[in-house]
Amino acid sequence: MRTKTLKKNKINVVTLGCSKNIYDSEVLMGQLKASGKDVVHEEEGNIVVINTCGFINNAKEESVNTILEFMQKKEDGDVDKVFVTGCLSERYKPDLQKEIPNVDQYFGTTELPGLLKALGADYKHELIGERLTTTPKNYAYLKIAEGCDRPCSFCAIPIMRGKHKSTPIEAIVTEAEKLASKGVKELILIAQDLTYYGLDLYKKRNLAELLEALVKVEGVEWIRLHYAFPAGFPMDVLDVMNREPKICNYLDIPLQHISNSILKSMRRGTTKEKTTKLLKEFRAAVPNMAIRTTLIVGYPGETEENFQELKQWVSDMRFERLGCFTYSHEENTHAYNLEDDVPQEVKQDRANQIMEIQSQISWELNQEKIGQIFKVVIDRKEGNYFVGRTEFDSPDVDNEVLIDATKTYLKTGEFATVKITEAEDFDLYAEVLI
């Protein structure tokens, strides 16, 4: 018979899904550490907390598989306890409790105090802004709001995250100062919807004012904007972007589609004409802005004609960065009442066609960069290369700049001035200018 030795508990936090989940895991880990707990991120630990994603089918599948994997480890005696939190748990808790009952406890997205209590820790209000960051030391995500008030037909986020709730400017600045004091040089502002920031607190869209406050934080060199909604975008943000060198000339603005009939069914509150006009205004106001967008293909009722219109528009607009998803039929969303009538293989083929067009555009835009000089931040070393990014690139999703590590020594987390020597679809090769 095996006798259990008294061992100190080590809590392993496993994060699935988007940058908002990374942020939530970091807050959880900061709270645990403050309670004197031994906490790690995606390493070995005898107590496991899985922060799940429930956004689309693939993400749900990955979350369920991860839970099952750790349940097997629990059965084998490799881990003692498994807790599940995050979006999947928020959305499907009764189903999960029924299907996978041997999880120790399930928690939703707003139940951090309860989760901490289950882990033998106390929720400390005075820790606002304190996190254990899991990203490379030079950048960190900064969540400026939670939830979403938009009625998009395909999206389950309001079900999982609730109504839009902005964080006050002072609290965000305090958090930014704490991050800067730890060596963070790039802040990536995230929310379900940056465009809406401030409406609930200040009765006006206040993103520009927030940026004005954040540029004053010493030590921060880049501030990047992720996930802005097109309808009602506050144009004064572009003035700040132009005026303040710390604000990256970069905007992530998911547009989802361009056919008016699809946009209407998606309940996006905009049209092809308005969207195209908005993008032209962006380019006129900030000529060298990199615009990242995401699109959905295979939405219910998307005809070949709708798709051809989208393809042509992608070719015409020449986005610097673009991602494409196949439509996922999600329960309790407005679109769930529609027939999911585009076959999966057609959805996938359409996504591939869009990405093929984008790959060519990206290659052409990258060719224009050869011989140009850029400031890059070095994120990591991989094999014989230091891997960096320009201000026009976000971590994990955009282009990377590769610098030969056999010729030059660079420090990760530092900035370097480089000249682009070669370019591919999504990679740039550069030499450092001494």
Phi, psi and chi 1 to 4 in degrees:
 res  aa     phi    psi   chi1   chi2   chi3   chi4
   1 MET       -  134.2 -164.5  176.6  114.9      -
   2 ARG   -80.5  130.3 -165.9  170.5   65.4  159.0
   3 THR  -100.2  133.5   55.1      -      -      -
   4 LYS   -79.1  128.1  -81.6 -148.9  162.6 -177.9
   5 THR   -84.8  152.0   52.1      -      -      -
   6 LEU   -74.3  112.5  -82.0  172.8      -      -
   7 LYS  -122.8  153.8   56.7  178.8  176.1  179.4
   8 LYS   -76.8  133.2 -171.6  171.0 -175.0  -71.1
   9 ASN   -66.9  136.0  -73.9  -29.9      -      -
  10 LYS  -120.2  124.7 -175.9 -177.6  -88.9 -166.3
  11 ILE   -97.3  121.9  -59.0  167.3      -      -
  12 ASN  -103.1  116.5  173.2   21.8      -      -
  13 VAL   -96.1  123.2  178.1      -      -      -
  14 VAL  -110.2  125.0  176.4      -      -      -
  15 THR  -111.0  128.9  -50.7      -      -      -
  16 LEU  -119.9  152.9  -56.3  167.3      -      -
  17 GLY    94.8 -145.5      -      -      -      -
  18 CYS   -92.2 -178.2   66.3      -      -      -
  19 SER   -63.7  -26.9   53.2      -      -      -
  20 LYS   -64.9  -36.8  -88.1   84.9   76.4 -177.9
  21 ASN   -69.6  -37.9  -92.6   17.2      -      -
  22 ILE   -57.3  -46.3  -68.4  171.8      -      -
  23 TYR   -59.2  -46.9 -179.4   94.5      -      -
  24 ASP   -62.5  -39.4  -68.3  -14.3      -      -
  25 SER   -63.2  -39.6  -72.3      -      -      -
  26 GLU   -65.1  -38.7  -68.4  173.9  -11.6      -
  27 VAL   -64.5  -45.6  169.0      -      -      -
  28 LEU   -57.8  -45.9  166.0   65.9      -      -
  29 MET   -65.5  -37.0  -69.7  165.7   68.3      -
  30 GLY   -62.4  -42.3      -      -      -      -
  31 GLN   -65.3  -43.2  -70.8  -83.9   -6.8      -
  32 LEU   -63.6  -42.3  -71.9  168.0      -      -
  33 LYS   -64.0  -39.8 -167.3 -178.2  177.7 -159.0
  34 ALA   -65.5  -23.4      -      -      -      -
  35 SER   -90.4   10.8  -82.7      -      -      -
  36 GLY    80.5   16.5      -      -      -      -
  37 LYS   -85.6  148.7  -60.2  -67.1  176.9 -173.9
  38 ASP   -85.9  111.5 -173.3    3.1      -      -
  39 VAL  -129.6  138.1   58.9      -      -      -
  40 VAL  -132.0  163.3  -68.4      -      -      -
  41 HIS  -113.1  112.6 -169.5 -111.5      -      -
  42 GLU    55.4   43.9  -63.3 -180.0   -3.4      -
  43 GLU  -127.0 -173.5  -67.9  173.2   27.4      -
  44 GLU   -70.9  137.2  -69.0  -65.8  -51.0      -
  45 GLY  -161.6  149.4      -      -      -      -
  46 ASN   -85.2  -13.2   66.3  -49.5      -      -
  47 ILE  -118.0  130.4  -65.6  173.9      -      -
  48 VAL  -119.3  133.6  179.4      -      -      -
  49 VAL  -117.1  119.4  179.5      -      -      -
  50 ILE  -102.8  117.4  -54.6  166.3      -      -
  51 ASN   -94.2  103.1 -170.6   -1.3      -      -
  52 THR   -90.2  164.7   57.8      -      -      -
  53 CYS  -117.8  141.6  177.0      -      -      -
  54 GLY  -131.3   27.4      -      -      -      -
  55 PHE   -74.1  -56.9 -175.4   45.0      -      -
  56 ILE  -133.3  172.5   54.9  175.6      -      -
  57 ASN   -50.9  -49.1  -74.5  -24.1      -      -
  58 ASN   -59.1  -41.6  -68.7   -6.0      -      -
  59 ALA   -67.6  -39.5      -      -      -      -
  60 LYS   -64.4  -42.4  -70.9 -171.5  -79.7 -166.9
  61 GLU   -60.3  -46.0 -143.4  171.2  -80.4      -
  62 GLU   -61.6  -41.2 -174.3 -169.4   12.2      -
  63 SER   -63.5  -46.1  -68.4      -      -      -
  64 VAL   -63.9  -43.9  168.9      -      -      -
  65 ASN   -61.4  -38.5  -72.0  -19.5      -      -
  66 THR   -65.6  -42.1  -55.1      -      -      -
  67 ILE   -60.6  -47.2  -63.0  167.6      -      -
  68 LEU   -62.1  -38.3  -67.6  172.1      -      -
  69 GLU   -61.0  -44.5 -172.9 -171.9  -48.2      -
  70 PHE   -75.1  -26.9  -81.1  103.1      -      -
  71 MET   -66.5  -36.0  -67.9  -36.3  -63.2      -
  72 GLN   -64.5  -41.4 -172.9   58.7   51.4      -
  73 LYS   -63.6  -35.4  -72.0 -174.1  175.5 -174.4
  74 LYS   -66.2  -43.7 -174.8 -177.7  174.1 -174.0
  75 GLU   -61.8  -37.1 -144.3  169.4  -78.5      -
  76 ASP   -77.0   -7.0  -64.3  -16.3      -      -
  77 GLY    85.6   10.2      -      -      -      -
  78 ASP   -82.1  -27.2  -63.9  -29.6      -      -
  79 VAL  -130.0  154.2  -60.0      -      -      -
  80 ASP   -93.8  -40.4  -61.9  -33.0      -      -
  81 LYS  -140.1  147.9  -72.6 -173.2  174.1 -179.3
  82 VAL  -131.3  123.8  176.9      -      -      -
  83 PHE  -115.3  145.2  -62.6   93.4      -      -
  84 VAL  -122.8  132.3  174.3      -      -      -
  85 THR  -136.1 -175.8 -174.6      -      -      -
  86 GLY    92.7 -165.9      -      -      -      -
  87 CYS   -67.8  -41.9  -70.4      -      -      -
  88 LEU   -62.1  -42.3 -171.6   81.7      -      -
  89 SER   -66.5  -37.7 -172.1      -      -      -
  90 GLU   -64.0  -41.0  175.0   72.7   36.1      -
  91 ARG   -84.2  -34.1 -165.8  173.1  169.8 -167.1
  92 TYR  -126.9   27.5  -61.8  108.8      -      -
  93 LYS   -52.0  -50.4 -165.0 -170.2  -75.1 -173.7
  94 PRO   -58.9  -42.3  -21.8   32.6      -      -
  95 ASP   -63.9  -44.2  -62.4  -18.4      -      -
  96 LEU   -64.5  -42.2  -71.9  165.3      -      -
  97 GLN   -60.8  -33.6  -76.1  169.1  -30.0      -
  98 LYS   -76.4  -44.5 -157.7  168.4  108.8 -164.1
  99 GLU   -79.1  -39.0  -64.2  -64.0  -33.1      -
 100 ILE  -126.1   73.7  -42.3  175.9      -      -
 101 PRO   -72.9  -18.9   24.5  -30.9      -      -
 102 ASN   -84.6    5.8   42.7   -9.5      -      -
 103 VAL   -66.1  138.7  162.2      -      -      -
 104 ASP   -62.6  -44.2  -71.2  -89.0      -      -
 105 GLN  -162.0  147.9 -112.6  177.1  -60.4      -
 106 TYR  -108.8  140.6  -71.8   95.4      -      -
 107 PHE  -132.8  146.9  -65.7   91.8      -      -
 108 GLY   -86.1 -171.8      -      -      -      -
 109 THR   -73.9  -17.9   52.3      -      -      -
 110 THR  -110.9   15.1   58.0      -      -      -
 111 GLU  -109.2   37.7  -62.7  177.6  -56.8      -
 112 LEU   -58.1  -46.4  177.0   61.2      -      -
 113 PRO   -57.2  -40.2  -25.9   35.2      -      -
 114 GLY   -65.9  -41.0      -      -      -      -
 115 LEU   -63.1  -45.1  172.3   57.4      -      -
 116 LEU   -60.4  -41.3  -72.9  165.4      -      -
 117 LYS   -62.0  -42.0 -165.3  174.9  175.9 -170.6
 118 ALA   -63.5  -26.8      -      -      -      -
 119 LEU   -92.6    6.3  -66.2  165.1      -      -
 120 GLY    76.9   26.8      -      -      -      -
 121 ALA  -123.2  161.9      -      -      -      -
 122 ASP  -106.7  145.3  -62.3  -40.0      -      -
 123 TYR   -78.0  123.1  179.9   67.9      -      -
 124 LYS  -107.4  109.8  -65.7  178.7  166.7   41.1
 125 HIS   -62.1  -33.0  -76.3  -80.6      -      -
 126 GLU   -69.8   -5.4   67.8  -85.9   16.2      -
 127 LEU   -89.2    9.8  -80.1 -179.0      -      -
 128 ILE   -51.9  127.0  -62.5  -60.7      -      -
 129 GLY    91.0   -9.4      -      -      -      -
 130 GLU   -91.1  125.6  -71.2  -73.8   -5.7      -
 131 ARG  -141.3  157.2  -72.7  150.5   49.9 -161.8
 132 LEU   -98.0  101.5  -90.2 -173.1      -      -
 133 THR   -73.2  144.6   51.1      -      -      -
 134 THR  -110.6   -6.8   60.2      -      -      -
 135 THR   -83.9  166.4   45.4      -      -      -
 136 PRO   -52.7  152.3  -27.7   35.1      -      -
 137 LYS   -62.9  -19.6   62.4  177.4 -178.0  178.0
 138 ASN   -83.4  -17.5   47.7  -66.5      -      -
 139 TYR  -135.0  157.4   69.2   84.6      -      -
 140 ALA  -150.0  148.5      -      -      -      -
 141 TYR   -81.6  142.6  -65.6  105.8      -      -
 142 LEU  -129.3  106.4 -173.1   53.7      -      -
 143 LYS   -82.3  122.5 -164.7 -162.4  -78.0 -175.1
 144 ILE  -103.4  -10.0   66.5  167.0      -      -
 145 ALA  -160.2  160.0      -      -      -      -
 146 GLU  -124.7  149.2 -176.8   57.1  -82.7      -
 147 GLY    78.0  179.5      -      -      -      -
 148 CYS  -154.5  139.0 -172.8      -      -      -
 149 ASP  -101.9    0.9  -75.3   -0.8      -      -
 150 ARG   -75.1  149.7  -53.6  -73.2 -174.9  175.0
 151 PRO   -98.9   22.9   35.3  -32.9      -      -
 152 CYS   -48.4  131.8  -56.0      -      -      -
 153 SER   -67.4  -28.6   66.7      -      -      -
 154 PHE   -93.6   -5.6   53.2   84.3      -      -
 155 CYS  -106.1  132.6 -174.0      -      -      -
 156 ALA   -99.0    3.2      -      -      -      -
 157 ILE   -58.9  -45.2  -76.9  172.8      -      -
 158 PRO   -58.5  -29.9  -25.5   35.6      -      -
 159 ILE   -66.0  -37.7  -58.2  165.3      -      -
 160 MET   -92.1  -28.8  -60.9 -178.7  -75.8      -
 161 ARG  -115.7   -8.3  -66.5  -80.0 -179.5  173.2
 162 GLY    81.8 -168.6      -      -      -      -
 163 LYS   -74.7  159.5  -59.3  -68.9  -89.9  178.3
 164 HIS   -63.2  133.8  179.2   96.4      -      -
 165 LYS  -142.1  108.7 -166.6  173.3  171.5 -140.4
 166 SER   -76.8  145.9  -56.8      -      -      -
 167 THR   -88.6  135.7  -56.8      -      -      -
 168 PRO   -58.1  148.2  -20.7   30.4      -      -
 169 ILE   -54.9  -44.1  -71.8  175.8      -      -
 170 GLU   -59.5  -41.9  -51.7   74.4   52.8      -
 171 ALA   -66.4  -38.0      -      -      -      -
 172 ILE   -67.9  -41.8  -64.1  170.0      -      -
 173 VAL   -63.2  -42.3  169.6      -      -      -
 174 THR   -58.8  -44.4  -60.5      -      -      -
 175 GLU   -64.6  -40.9 -170.3  167.3  -16.9      -
 176 ALA   -62.0  -40.2      -      -      -      -
 177 GLU   -64.2  -40.7  -73.5  167.6  -12.2      -
 178 LYS   -64.6  -41.4  -74.1  176.5  178.9  172.6
 179 LEU   -64.6  -43.1  -69.8  167.1      -      -
 180 ALA   -62.1  -37.0      -      -      -      -
 181 SER   -66.7  -19.5   71.6      -      -      -
 182 LYS   -95.5    7.0  -68.4  173.0 -175.5  164.7
 183 GLY    98.9    4.9      -      -      -      -
 184 VAL   -71.9  127.8  169.7      -      -      -
 185 LYS  -108.7  -17.0  -64.5 -174.0  171.6   72.7
 186 GLU  -128.6  126.7  176.9 -178.4    4.7      -
 187 LEU  -106.5  126.6  -60.7  174.3      -      -
 188 ILE  -107.2  106.6  -58.8  171.2      -      -
 189 LEU   -76.9  125.8  -56.9 -162.3      -      -
 190 ILE  -128.9  153.4   56.8  170.8      -      -
 191 ALA  -170.6  167.4      -      -      -      -
 192 GLN   -65.8  -28.8  -94.1   75.0   40.1      -
 193 ASP  -155.8  101.5  178.0   10.1      -      -
 194 LEU   -67.5  -32.2  -69.6 -178.1      -      -
 195 THR   -56.5  -35.7  -61.5      -      -      -
 196 TYR   -81.9   -7.1 -143.5   80.5      -      -
 197 TYR   -52.0  128.8  177.9   77.7      -      -
 198 GLY    94.9  -19.7      -      -      -      -
 199 LEU   -59.0  -38.7  -98.5 -179.8      -      -
 200 ASP   -75.2  -33.6   51.9  -29.8      -      -
 201 LEU   -89.4  -44.7  -78.4 -177.5      -      -
 202 TYR  -110.6    1.8  -52.6  108.1      -      -
 203 LYS    62.3   20.9  -53.0  -59.1  170.1 -128.7
 204 LYS  -156.4  158.7   65.7 -172.7  176.9   87.5
 205 ARG   -71.4  119.4  -62.9  177.1 -164.3  -88.1
 206 ASN  -121.2   23.0 -130.2    8.0      -      -
 207 LEU   -62.4  -39.6 -175.8   56.5      -      -
 208 ALA   -61.6  -42.9      -      -      -      -
 209 GLU   -65.0  -38.7 -160.7  172.4  -46.7      -
 210 LEU   -61.5  -44.0  170.3   63.6      -      -
 211 LEU   -62.9  -40.0  -66.8  174.3      -      -
 212 GLU   -59.2  -36.5  -62.8  -86.1   18.0      -
 213 ALA   -74.8  -38.7      -      -      -      -
 214 LEU   -72.1  -30.7  -74.0  172.9      -      -
 215 VAL   -66.5  -17.3  -64.7      -      -      -
 216 LYS   -81.1   -8.5  -62.5 -172.6  176.2   88.6
 217 VAL   -73.2  119.2  175.9      -      -      -
 218 GLU   -70.5  140.1  -82.6 -172.8   41.9      -
 219 GLY    98.8  -26.1      -      -      -      -
 220 VAL   -82.1  127.5  169.3      -      -      -
 221 GLU  -108.8  -28.9  -67.1 -165.0   38.0      -
 222 TRP  -130.1  139.1  -79.1   -3.7      -      -
 223 ILE  -128.2  124.7  -61.7  168.2      -      -
 224 ARG  -119.5  142.6 -173.8  179.0  -60.7  -74.8
 225 LEU  -106.8  123.8  -57.2  179.8      -      -
 226 HIS  -120.0  138.8  -95.2 -126.3      -      -
 227 TYR    66.3   67.6  -39.4  121.4      -      -
 228 ALA  -102.6  141.4      -      -      -      -
 229 PHE   -87.5  138.5 -165.8   88.5      -      -
 230 PRO   -66.8  -41.6   16.9  -26.1      -      -
 231 ALA   -69.7  124.1      -      -      -      -
 232 GLY    80.2   17.7      -      -      -      -
 233 PHE   -58.5  129.5 -177.2   83.8      -      -
 234 PRO   -75.2  106.7   22.4  -22.5      -      -
 235 MET   -67.0  -18.3  -60.5  -57.0  -85.0      -
 236 ASP   -66.2  -16.3   53.0   -9.0      -      -
 237 VAL   -61.7  -35.3  165.3      -      -      -
 238 LEU   -67.3  -33.9  -57.0  178.6      -      -
 239 ASP   -63.2  -43.9  -59.1  -26.9      -      -
 240 VAL   -65.2  -41.3 -174.1      -      -      -
 241 MET   -59.4  -41.4 -164.3  179.0  -90.9      -
 242 ASN   -68.8  -37.8 -107.6  -24.3      -      -
 243 ARG   -83.5  -33.4 -163.9  171.3   63.3 -114.0
 244 GLU  -105.4  112.7  -65.7  -70.0  -11.1      -
 245 PRO   -61.3  -21.8   12.8  -22.1      -      -
 246 LYS   -72.0  -24.5  -74.9 -173.3 -179.9 -175.3
 247 ILE   -81.5  117.0  -46.0  -80.9      -      -
 248 CYS   -62.2  140.7  -65.9      -      -      -
 249 ASN   -77.2   71.2  -70.4  -23.8      -      -
 250 TYR  -152.6  138.6  178.2   99.0      -      -
 251 LEU  -146.6  128.4 -176.1   64.8      -      -
 252 ASP   -99.4  112.1 -174.5  -37.3      -      -
 253 ILE  -133.5   91.9 -174.8  158.0      -      -
 254 PRO   -62.7  121.7  -18.1   31.5      -      -
 255 LEU  -104.8  -22.1  -63.1  170.0      -      -
 256 GLN    71.1  -44.7  -47.2  -55.0    8.4      -
 257 HIS  -165.9  177.4 -146.5  -78.4      -      -
 258 ILE  -133.6  -17.2 -155.8   57.7      -      -
 259 SER   -68.2  129.3  161.0      -      -      -
 260 ASN   -58.7  -39.4  -80.2  -26.8      -      -
 261 SER   -65.8  -38.1   60.6      -      -      -
 262 ILE   -71.1  -43.6  -60.7  -71.9      -      -
 263 LEU   -58.2  -38.9  -73.3  171.2      -      -
 264 LYS   -66.9  -45.9 -172.3  175.8 -179.3 -177.2
 265 SER   -65.5  -32.9  179.7      -      -      -
 266 MET   -73.4  -11.6  -76.5 -178.6  164.6      -
 267 ARG    59.6   48.6  -55.2  166.9   85.9 -171.9
 268 ARG   -87.6  -11.6  -65.8  -72.9  -71.4  168.4
 269 GLY    69.8   24.8      -      -      -      -
 270 THR  -151.0  176.5 -170.5      -      -      -
 271 THR  -132.2  171.1   60.8      -      -      -
 272 LYS   -58.8  -44.2  178.4  179.9 -174.6  176.4
 273 GLU   -63.3  -46.4  -64.6   67.6   31.2      -
 274 LYS   -64.4  -40.8  -77.4 -179.5 -178.1  169.5
 275 THR   -65.9  -45.4  -57.2      -      -      -
 276 THR   -63.8  -40.2  -53.8      -      -      -
 277 LYS   -63.1  -43.0  179.5  171.9  176.6  -84.7
 278 LEU   -59.9  -45.9 -179.9   70.2      -      -
 279 LEU   -64.0  -37.7  -66.5  168.7      -      -
 280 LYS   -65.8  -37.5  -76.2  179.9  176.1  165.7
 281 GLU   -66.2  -39.4  -75.5  171.2   -2.6      -
 282 PHE   -57.7  -49.2  -76.0  172.5      -      -
 283 ARG   -67.7  -33.4  -61.1 -129.8 -173.2  -92.9
 284 ALA   -70.6  -39.8      -      -      -      -
 285 ALA   -74.7  -40.6      -      -      -      -
 286 VAL  -131.1   85.2 -172.5      -      -      -
 287 PRO   -55.8  -33.2  -23.8   32.9      -      -
 288 ASN  -103.3   29.9   65.4  -19.8      -      -
 289 MET   -74.5  137.7 -177.5 -159.1  -75.9      -
 290 ALA   -93.5  121.6      -      -      -      -
 291 ILE  -105.2  123.9  -59.7  174.2      -      -
 292 ARG  -105.5  136.3  157.8  167.6  -84.8  -78.5
 293 THR  -137.4  165.7 -165.0      -      -      -
 294 THR  -129.0  147.4   40.5      -      -      -
 295 LEU  -126.6  156.1  -57.1  171.5      -      -
 296 ILE  -118.1  128.1  -65.6  171.7      -      -
 297 VAL  -114.4  154.3  -70.9      -      -      -
 298 GLY    83.5   17.4      -      -      -      -
 299 TYR   -62.6  149.2  179.8   84.5      -      -
 300 PRO   -50.0  128.5  -29.7   35.8      -      -
 301 GLY    84.6    0.6      -      -      -      -
 302 GLU   -69.1  112.4 -176.3 -171.2   57.8      -
 303 THR   -86.0  169.3   61.6      -      -      -
 304 GLU   -60.1  -35.8 -175.4   58.2   30.9      -
 305 GLU   -65.1  -44.4 -166.9 -176.5  -14.9      -
 306 ASN   -59.0  -42.9  -64.4  145.7      -      -
 307 PHE   -67.2  -41.7  174.5   62.9      -      -
 308 GLN   -62.8  -35.9  -69.7  -58.5  -30.7      -
 309 GLU   -63.4  -43.2 -176.2 -179.1    3.1      -
 310 LEU   -63.2  -44.8  179.6   64.1      -      -
 311 LYS   -58.0  -47.3  -99.5  176.2   75.8  172.2
 312 GLN   -62.3  -40.8 -173.7   56.9   54.0      -
 313 TRP   -66.1  -40.8 -174.7   74.2      -      -
 314 VAL   -61.3  -42.3  168.4      -      -      -
 315 SER   -62.2  -41.8  -64.8      -      -      -
 316 ASP   -71.2  -39.8  -65.8  -16.2      -      -
 317 MET   -78.5  -24.9  -65.1  -45.2  -64.0      -
 318 ARG    49.3   60.9  -66.0  176.5   69.6   78.0
 319 PHE   -64.5  142.3  -71.2   99.1      -      -
 320 GLU   -66.4  -36.9  -75.4   74.1   15.1      -
 321 ARG  -138.9  139.6  -44.6  -80.0  178.1 -104.5
 322 LEU  -154.9  137.0 -177.0  144.6      -      -
 323 GLY  -121.9  152.7      -      -      -      -
 324 CYS  -135.1  130.9 -171.4      -      -      -
 325 PHE  -114.8  151.8  -66.0   93.1      -      -
 326 THR   -87.0  144.8   54.7      -      -      -
 327 TYR   -61.9  136.4  169.5   75.3      -      -
 328 SER  -116.8  123.2  177.8      -      -      -
 329 HIS   -79.7  104.2 -150.7   43.1      -      -
 330 GLU  -106.1  128.8  -65.2  -62.1  -44.2      -
 331 GLU   -58.2  149.5  -56.5   99.1  -39.1      -
 332 ASN    67.0    7.8  -57.8  -38.7      -      -
 333 THR   -95.4  162.9   61.3      -      -      -
 334 HIS   -62.6  -38.9 -170.1   75.1      -      -
 335 ALA   -71.7  -13.1      -      -      -      -
 336 TYR   -65.6  -21.8 -162.8   65.6      -      -
 337 ASN   -75.0  -15.4  -55.9  -43.3      -      -
 338 LEU   -87.6  160.0  -55.0  172.0      -      -
 339 GLU   -80.4  127.0 -171.7 -166.6  -18.1      -
 340 ASP   -78.1   79.1 -173.5    8.9      -      -
 341 ASP   -97.8    1.6   56.1   -1.9      -      -
 342 VAL   -96.9  118.6 -179.2      -      -      -
 343 PRO   -58.4  148.3  -18.5   29.1      -      -
 344 GLN   -55.6  -41.8 -172.4   54.6   42.7      -
 345 GLU   -67.1  -30.2   59.7  -86.3   21.2      -
 346 VAL   -70.7  -43.2  174.4      -      -      -
 347 LYS   -55.4  -49.3  -69.9  178.9 -175.9  175.8
 348 GLN   -63.9  -40.7 -163.4   51.6   59.7      -
 349 ASP   -63.6  -40.2  179.0   56.0      -      -
 350 ARG   -65.9  -41.7  -73.2  177.9  179.4  177.7
 351 ALA   -62.0  -42.1      -      -      -      -
 352 ASN   -62.8  -40.0  -66.4  -14.6      -      -
 353 GLN   -63.2  -42.9  -74.1 -175.1   56.1      -
 354 ILE   -62.3  -45.5  -66.0  -74.2      -      -
 355 MET   -67.8  -28.1  -71.2  -43.4  -66.5      -
 356 GLU   -67.0  -43.5 -147.5  168.0  -70.2      -
 357 ILE   -61.5  -45.9  -66.1  167.8      -      -
 358 GLN   -64.0  -37.6 -176.1   56.8   31.6      -
 359 SER   -61.5  -40.4  172.3      -      -      -
 360 GLN   -67.0  -43.6 -179.9   61.9   26.2      -
 361 ILE   -61.2  -45.9  -69.4  167.7      -      -
 362 SER   -60.4  -42.2 -174.9      -      -      -
 363 TRP   -61.0  -45.9 -174.9   83.3      -      -
 364 GLU   -64.5  -44.3  -71.8  167.4    9.0      -
 365 LEU   -64.8  -36.0  -66.5  175.1      -      -
 366 ASN   -69.8  -34.0  -79.6   -9.9      -      -
 367 GLN   -59.7  -35.7  -64.8  -51.3  -57.2      -
 368 GLU   -66.0  -19.1  -67.4  168.5   14.3      -
 369 LYS   -83.4  -14.1  -64.5 -172.7  173.4   83.4
 370 ILE   -60.7  130.0  -65.7  172.3      -      -
 371 GLY    90.6  -12.8      -      -      -      -
 372 GLN   -84.3  158.8  -71.8 -170.8   31.3      -
 373 ILE  -109.9  133.4  -68.4  164.2      -      -
 374 PHE  -134.5  152.6  -68.7   94.9      -      -
 375 LYS   -89.8  128.4  174.9 -177.8  174.8  179.5
 376 VAL  -125.7  153.6  -62.5      -      -      -
 377 VAL  -105.7  139.0   66.8      -      -      -
 378 ILE   -93.0  115.6  -53.2  -58.3      -      -
 379 ASP   -86.3  -37.6  -78.1  -24.2      -      -
 380 ARG  -167.1  170.7   64.8 -172.2 -172.1  -79.5
 381 LYS  -111.7  133.5 -176.5  172.9 -176.5  -77.8
 382 GLU  -136.1  113.5 -146.8  170.5   85.6      -
 383 GLY    60.2 -127.1      -      -      -      -
 384 ASN   -93.6   16.2  -73.7  -27.6      -      -
 385 TYR  -127.1  143.0  -71.7   99.0      -      -
 386 PHE   -87.1  134.9  -74.7  105.6      -      -
 387 VAL  -110.1  120.9 -178.0      -      -      -
 388 GLY  -127.2 -179.9      -      -      -      -
 389 ARG  -140.7  150.0  -72.3  175.6  -66.1  111.4
 390 THR   -88.1  176.3   68.8      -      -      -
 391 GLU   -66.4  -13.7   70.6  170.8  -70.8      -
 392 PHE   -90.9    9.6  -51.5  106.5      -      -
 393 ASP  -134.6  131.2  -61.1  -68.9      -      -
 394 SER   -95.5  153.8 -151.9      -      -      -
 395 PRO   -62.8  146.0  -11.9   20.3      -      -
 396 ASP    72.3  -21.9  -60.1  -32.4      -      -
 397 VAL  -116.3  -19.0  -70.1      -      -      -
 398 ASP  -114.8 -171.7  -67.8  -30.0      -      -
 399 ASN   -58.4  154.7  -74.4   -0.4      -      -
 400 GLU  -127.3  153.2  -68.2 -178.7  -34.7      -
 401 VAL  -108.5  123.2 -179.9      -      -      -
 402 LEU  -104.2  128.0  -54.1  175.9      -      -
 403 ILE  -122.6  128.3  -60.6  149.4      -      -
 404 ASP   -60.9  114.3 -168.8  -23.1      -      -
 405 ALA   -78.7  -12.0      -      -      -      -
 406 THR   -79.9  -16.7   61.4      -      -      -
 407 LYS  -104.2  -26.7  -65.9 -179.9 -176.3  170.7
 408 THR  -137.0  141.5  -41.2      -      -      -
 409 TYR  -102.9  127.3  175.2   73.1      -      -
 410 LEU  -128.5  153.4  -65.3  166.3      -      -
 411 LYS   -97.6  134.8  -86.9 -172.3  179.8  168.1
 412 THR   -67.2  143.5   55.1      -      -      -
 413 GLY    90.2   -9.6      -      -      -      -
 414 GLU  -100.0  162.7  -62.6  -65.3  -34.9      -
 415 PHE   -96.3  150.5  -73.0   89.2      -      -
 416 ALA  -141.5  153.2      -      -      -      -
 417 THR  -100.5  125.2  -56.5      -      -      -
 418 VAL  -130.3  160.7  -56.5      -      -      -
 419 LYS  -116.5  130.6 -176.4  179.8 -175.7  178.7
 420 ILE   -76.7  127.5  -53.1  -59.3      -      -
 421 THR  -108.1  -29.7   54.8      -      -      -
 422 GLU  -145.6  159.2  -84.0  177.6   72.4      -
 423 ALA  -147.7  139.1      -      -      -      -
 424 GLU  -117.8 -166.2  -67.7  172.4    2.5      -
 425 ASP   -56.7  -49.3  -59.3    8.0      -      -
 426 PHE  -129.6    6.7  -59.8  107.6      -      -
 427 ASP  -126.1  141.5  -75.0  -30.6      -      -
 428 LEU  -115.9  143.3  -59.9  166.2      -      -
 429 TYR  -110.5  138.8  -67.9   83.6      -      -
 430 ALA  -143.9  159.6      -      -      -      -
 431 GLU  -117.6  148.1   56.7 -171.0   25.2      -
 432 VAL   -80.6  137.3  175.4      -      -      -
 433 LEU   -93.2  120.4  -61.5  179.8      -      -
 434 ILE   -79.6      -  -55.3  -59.7      -      -
